[in-house]
């Protein structure tokens, strides 16, 4: 597989060298582009003008002294949007015992990995204010990364999901539980002055499908406070759910989105209610498929994997002892009542390759139930996940998530919309990104093949443009 896209590069270099340096920074025109603009319009051949990081024209000839990029043979689509990532959770950090400086450096690497894989906008779905401020400072200082939108604050009840040390000290820094209205107000103050907060998150999680509930959710009174404060701050509510009880809480909160699909079959009443409320679903199918890498370790040697994932992380994900420890930790997190001696054995018994396929299949069936009912779907991966997870890699996981959505039965066009215009609308940033239209940010990717025929064509990524800056995938990974 050719990840370099070298066939177009001599044309591009010749065009740049023929243009005065002062003009080369001002304008870029892409010619011979087969454009899928994300609006629902048919694909068309056109030119795309870019100036100062913005789409300046469509269909017009190149202005004088513009750089020319010949996209002959490529399909150009909007930059992708991953609606569920976690930058402060570094994959495998628990097993390597990464220190804070190492985690920070890896977080910066993961920011680059998203853009190198065509993901130009992300939504961090639960991040401490301190970590988010650090990302903002890094990007403002010229660091490479996608457009980072975020949910903040995140609200969990004392004794609820994300409380205490369940996710380990390697999910750091943390935020306090919200036991009182004063706690809710204090959390809002922590995030004051941070840009691009597009919502808040509530954990409405009782457990993970086991025989016993292991987490405590907020009382109805506190849920009412959280909904009122979210309205005061004009931030929609996103809800972390694991079963239909959490979905019902999302209805009570007037939620904008569910951050996961649940394994339970949804009732027709719930589906109809979600459609009427325009409540989005972020599927995160890859979370369960990620367990299958244990049986397909050769995937760690794929060129795209080697490009985007540091060698230390790939070695962690290759280590059988890490998988044993991870599965044991996972079982103890989701079933803390289980004796430790039994947890490791149960992880091996439960997460077989066939069981993993079955879990993904159940989620795919539920995805299609939501999709066919008219519930809006926003692609999201849960990249980062928990720091115990050795292989929730940033960036390239989005491509596999989209393939899983297509395998479930969504058309390639619908999958592409789920990763562009739909999440842009969900986050209220459709005036900036999500489609290729004049006046929007110049976030574009060029791929060989036709993603409307086969979504896997997105793997043949030739170049990525983020805010008007053009680089090949490998170049986006450069420090």
N, C-alpha and C positions, 0 to 999 in steps of 0.2 A: 504494500500500500504506500502511495506517495504522499507524504505529509508535507513535503516542502513546497509543492506547487511551482517548481522551477520552470515549467514550460512557459508561463506568462512573464517570468521575471526579467528576461532580457528586453522585452518590449517596454516594460515599465521603466527599467533603468535608462534605456535610450531616450524615452520621453522626458524623464527628469533631467538628464544631462543637457537636453536641448532647450531647457527653459531657464531664464535668469533666476538666480537664487532667491531674490526677494519675492518673485511671483510664485515660486514653487510652494511657499508656505501658505499662500492665500487660497488657492483653489485646486480642486481635483475633479476631473470629469471621468466617469466610468462609461465606456462605450461598449456597444455590442452586448449589453447585459440582458439576459432573460430574467426579468424581474417578477417575483411573486411578492407583491407589496403588503400582504397581510390584511387588506381591506375586504377580501372576498372577490375582487376583480380577477378575471382570467390572467394567467401569465402572459407577459408581453415583452417584446424586445424594445429597449429604449436606452436612452442615456440618462445618467444620474449625475447631477452637479452638486458638489459639496464645497461650502465655503465657511470658514471659521467654526467648524465642527457641526454644521447644520446642513440639512438637505436644502439646497438653494434652488434647484430646478429639476424638472423631469421632462425629458423629451426634447430639450433644447440642445443646440450645438454647443461645443465647448467654448468658453470665453477665451479671449486672447491671452496667451502665456499660461494657460492652465496646464497642470500636469495631466497626462492621459493614462488611464489604466484600461487596457483592452481585456474585457471579460468574455471574449469569444469562447464558447463551449462551457460557460459556467452558468449556474442559476444563482441569482442574488436574492436573499431573503433578509427580513429584519433580524437584528441581533436577538439571540434567545434570552429568555427570562426564566430563571430558576426561582420558584416561589417558596422554597423552604430549604434554607441552609443554616449551618451553625459554625461560625468561624472560630469561636473560642474553644470548641471541642476538636482537638487535633486527633485524627485517627491513630489509635494505638498508643497514645501518650502514656496510658497506665502501664503498659507492658515494658516500654522503654524507660520509664521514669523520667520523662523529659522535664527539665527545669523550666522556669518561667521564660528565660531568654530564648531557649530553644523553641518553646511553643509560640512565642511571638514571631520568631523568624519563619517558622513553618506557616503561621497564619498569613504572613505576607506572601509566601510562596503560593498558598492556596488562592489568594486573590488573583495572582497572575494566571493560575491554572484555569480559572473560569474563562477569562478572556481568550486564552489560547485554544479553548474548545468551543468558542463561538458564543459563550454566555456573557452578555454585555451588561445585564442587569440582574441583581439578586435581591431576594427578601430574606434577611436574617430573622428567623422566626422566634428567637429568644436569646437575647444577648445582654449581658450586664452593661450598665452605663459606662463603666470604666473601660471595658474592652471596646465598646463602640466608639468612645472618644479617641482611643488609640488608633483605630482604623481610620477615623475621620482625619486625624492629624497626619497619618502616613500618606493617605491619598492626597491631602492638600499640599503636602511637601513634594509631590511629584511621583509618589509610588504608583505602580501599575496595578490596576484592578478594575472590576466592574463597577457599575453604578450600584451603590449599596443602600437599599432601602431597609428599614428595620421596624420591628414591633417593639414597643417599649412604653410603659413597663410590662413585665410579665407578672401575673398574679397567681400565687398558689397559697393554699390554706396551710396553716401549721399541721404537720403530719401528712400533707398532701404530696402529690407527685412533684419532684424537684426540690423538696424540702430536705434538710439534713445533708448527710454525706453519701446518700444512695448512689449518686453518680460520681463519687470520689472527689478528692481534692484537685484532681486534674481538670475538672470542669471549673475553671477559675477565671476571674473572680465570680462571686455569687451575689445574690440579692436576697433581701429578707422576705419572710412570709408576710401575708397581709391578713392579720387577724381582726383588725379594727378599721373603721373609716380613717383614722389618723395614719395608719400604716399605708393605706391606699394613697393618701395625699403626700406622704413622705416619699413614696416611690415615684410619683409624678415629679416631685422636686428634683430627684436624682437625675432625671432626663432633661431638665430644663436647658434650653439653648442648643440642643442637638438637632441638626437638620434631618429631613427626610424620614421622620417617624410617620408611618402611614397607618398605624393601628396599635392596639394593645392585645395582649394574649392572656387567656384564662385557661388554666388546666382543669378540665372537668373529667377527671380520670379516677376511676375506682380501682383499677387493676389491669391485668392483661389477659383476662379470660379464664383465670383459674377458678377454683372452687370457692375462694375466699376473697373478699375485698381487702386490699392492703393499703389504700390511700383514703384520706378524708377530703371531701370537696367542701367548698364554701357553703355556708348556710344560705337559705333563700334571702335572708336579710342582707348578708354581705354581697350576694350576687346583685341585689338591687342597688347597693351603694356603688359597686363597680360599674354597672350599666349607667347609672346617673353620672358618675365622674367621667366616663368615656364620652358621654354626650357633651358634658361641659367642655372637655378638651377637644371635641370634634375628631375623635379617633375611633374608627370602627373596631369592633371586637372580633378577634380570631380565637377559635376554641380548639384546644388539644383534646381529642376524644379517643377512646379505645372501645367503647361500646355504645349501644343505642341510648343508654341513659345519659351519656354525655351529649349526644345529639339533641336530646330533649332539653338539656340545659342550654345548648346553643340557641334553640328557639326562644327560650325565656330571655336570653340576653340580646336577642335581635342580631345575631352574629352575622358578620360579613362572610366568614369562611370557616370551614373545618380544616384543620391542618393535617389530617390523615383520613383515609378511608377506614372503616371498621370491618371486621370479619363477619359480623352479624349481618344477616340479610335485612335490607331496609324495607319497611312497609310501604305500600303505595301511598298511604297518607303522609308519611314523612317525606317521600320523594316529591309529592305534589306540593307540600308545604315549603320545601327547599326551593323548588322552581319558582313558586310565587313570591318568595322572599328574596330571590336572587342571591341565595346563599351558595357560595362557591365551595368546591371540594378540591383539595390538594392531595392527590392519591398516594404519593410516596410508595409506589410498588416495589422499588428497589430495596427498601429496608429488609424485606423478607428474602428477596433473591440474593442479597449480599451474603447470606449464610452459605450459599452454594459455592462460593469461591474456594472454600475449603477443599472441594472436590475437583476444582479446575484451576490449580495454581499456575498452570502454563499461561493463563491469561495475564499474569503479572509481567510477562515478557513481551507483550504486544507493543508495537512502536508508540502508539498513543499513550499507553500506560507509562512507558519509560520516559516520554517527554514530559508528562504532567505530574508524575508522582515521584518524590525523592526516593533514592535508593534505600535509605534507612526505613522508610515506610513500607516499601515493597518487601524488604527482608522481614519486617515484623509480620506482614500478612502471609509470608511464606512459611513461617515457623510453626510446626505442629504443636509445640508446647504452648504457644500463644493461643492457638485455637482452643486447646483444652482449657486454658485458664479463662479465656473469654466466655466460652459456653457455660462454664461453672459460674462465673460472675453474673452472666445474664440470667441464669436460672435463679440465683440468689436475689437478684434485683426484682424479678417478676414474681417470685414465690419465696419470700424471706422466711416463711414458716417451714421450708424444707430443710432437713438436716444437711449440713455441709458435705458429709461423706456421700450423700445421695445425689447432690446437685450435679456433680461432674458426670456421673453415670447417666443421669436423666438428660443432660444436654446432648450427649452422644446418641442416646436412643431417640430423642425427639427430633433433633435437627438433622435427619438423614437427607440425602439429596432428593429422594422421592417426596418426603414430607415438605421440604422447602418448595418444590414445584407445586404441591397441592395448596399450600398457603398462598402462593402467588396467584394460582389459578382462581382461588376463592375471591381474592381481592379484584382480579381482573373481571370476574363475573359481576361483582358489585359495581365496579367502575362502569360497565356497560349499562347496568340498571340505572345508574345516575345519569349517564350520558343520554340514553334513550328517553329518559323522562324530562330532558331539557334542563338539567342542573348544569350550570357552568363549571367547566373543569379547568383548573390551572396547574400546569406541570410543576412539580416540586420533588426534590430528591431526599431531603433530610441529610444532605451531605454534612459530614462531621459527626452527626449523631451523638452518641455517647463516646467518651474517650476510651472506653473499653473496646469499642468496635474497631477492628484493625483495618478495615477496608472500605469505610464510607468516604471515598475519595472525592475531592472537590473538582468540579468542572466536567470531566469526562463521564461522570455518573449520569449527567443530564441526558446524554445521548442514549444510554442504555434505558433510562426511564421512558424516553419517548418511544423506543422500540417496544418496550413492554406494553405501552398504551396501544400501539398499533397491533401488536399480537393479540390484545384483548378484543379487537374488533373496530376500534376507531379508525376512520380513514386518515391517510397521511395529512390531508388538508386540515382535518379537525385536530390532529395531534399538533401540527405546526401552529394553529391558532391558540392551542392551549399553552404554548410556550412563547407567545408573542402578544397578540392583541388582548386576549382574555385576561391574563394576569396584569397587564397594564391598566385595563379598566378596573379590575378588582382593587388595585392599589391607588386608583385615581391619578395615574400619571400618563394617561393615554394622550395627553397633549404633548408629551415629550418623546415617547417611545412606543413600540408595539406594532407600528406600521411604517412603511416608507412613503412619507408624504412631505411636501414642501413645508419647511418651517420646523420639522421635528429633528431631533438629534440624529447625526449621521452614524448610526449603529447598524452595520451591515455585515453579512458574511457571504462569501462566494464559495460554492461547492461544485464539484463535478457530479454529473448525473442530475436526476430529477427527484427532489424530495417529495413532490406531489404524487409520484408513482411509487416511490419506496423511501420511507423516512430514513432508512440507513444510509442514503446518499449524504446525509449530514456528516458522516464519518470521513467523506472525501473532501475535507475542508482545505481550501487553498489559501484563503486569507481572511482576516477579520479586520473590520474598521470599527473603532470605538471612538465616539466623539470626533470623527473625522480623521483620526490617526490610523494609518494603514500599516499592518505588519503581517508577516506570515506567522503561523502558530508557534514555531520554534523561537521566533524573535520576541513574541510576547512573554516568553519564559526567561528572557535575559534580564539580569539584575539591572 
